Structures are given as structure tokens and as C-alpha cells.
Amino acid sequence: MKPITPLDECVRQNLERYLADLGGMQPHNMWQMVMHHVEKPLLEVAMQHAKGNQSRAALTLGITRNTLRKKLLDHQLIDPSLHRIK
């Protein structure tokens, strides 16, 4: 069985690759970019794991259900009129 690479190491390797791929260009808004690209799949996986139950997903993530709903709306993962997972 292949050893599991720690999440922080995966992030580090990919950020280093990203910066190298820029070829010397200065990155901008890197914090916002990383948070946006990490948060959406985190929400998707938590909701899948909770089988669409927002209360269970919020508990798994360690955030309130209201915060989860706001983030799901921000990432367009639920329809604002129906409040259902897309």
C-alpha cells in the first residue's frame, strides 16, 4: 500500500509548482485564489460525505449550519431559491 502524503505536503508541492510555472512573474491575490480553490472542493466532499445533510456537513467541518449555507451559496453549490444541492 502506498504511503499517504500529508495534506500540507500536497499543498506545498503544488504551490511550489504553481510559482515555478509562473516563470518569474509575480503572483497576485494568492491567498484569495488558494482559499477559493480549496474551500469549494472541501464543501463538496463534506456535503457528499454527509449525503446532502447540511447539519451533519457543518458539524464535520466545525462550522455553523448558517455559515455552511452561506459558503454553499457563495460557491454556487446550492440554488438560492430552492436551497438544494446542485
N, C-alpha and C positions, 0 to 999 in steps of 0.2 A: 504494500500500500504506500502510495506517495505521501510524504510528509506534508502537512498543511502549512502554507505560508501565512504568517500572521497578517492581519488586515493592514496594520500600519506599514508593514514592509511592502505590500502590494501597492498601497497608495504612494509611498516614497518612490518606488521604482517607476511608476507611471508618471509621476510629476517630474522626475529627473528626465525621463524620455521626452515628455512634453516640452520641457525647457530646451533640451538639446535639439528637438525638431524645429524650434523657432529660429535656429541658425543665427543666434546672436541678437535677434530682435528683442526688444524689451516687452515683457508681458504686462498687460493692464487688467485691473479688476480680477486678479487671480483668485482672491478669496471668494468673491461672489460666484465666479464660474465654478469653482470646486464645490462650494456648498450647494449650488443648484443641481449640479450633475450627480452629487452623492445623495442628496435628500430625496429626489424623485424615486430612484430605484429602491431606496430604503423604505419609503412609504408603500411602494408597490409590493415588495416582499412581505412587509408586515401585514398588509391587508390580505394577501394570499394566504399567509400562514394562519391568520385569524378567520379565514373563509368569509371575508367581507364584513365581519363584525367589527365595527369601529371602536366599540368599548374595549374589546379584547386587544385590538391592534394598539390602541392608545396605551393600555396597560403594559403591553410588550415593549413599546417604545419609551415608556416612562414619561409620557406627556398626558395632558388632559384631553378628553374627547373633543372639546371645543377647539383646542389648538390643532389636533389632528384634522378636524373638519376644515379649518382654515387652510392648512397646508395642502390638503387634498384638493380644495378649490383652487388654490394658487397654482398648483401643478396640473390643473385641469384633469384630475383623476376621478372627479365626480361631477355630474351635471348639476349646475347651481339650482335648476328648477325642480329636479327630481331627487337630488341628493343621493343618487345611486352610483355605485362604482361603474365606470365605463368598461 
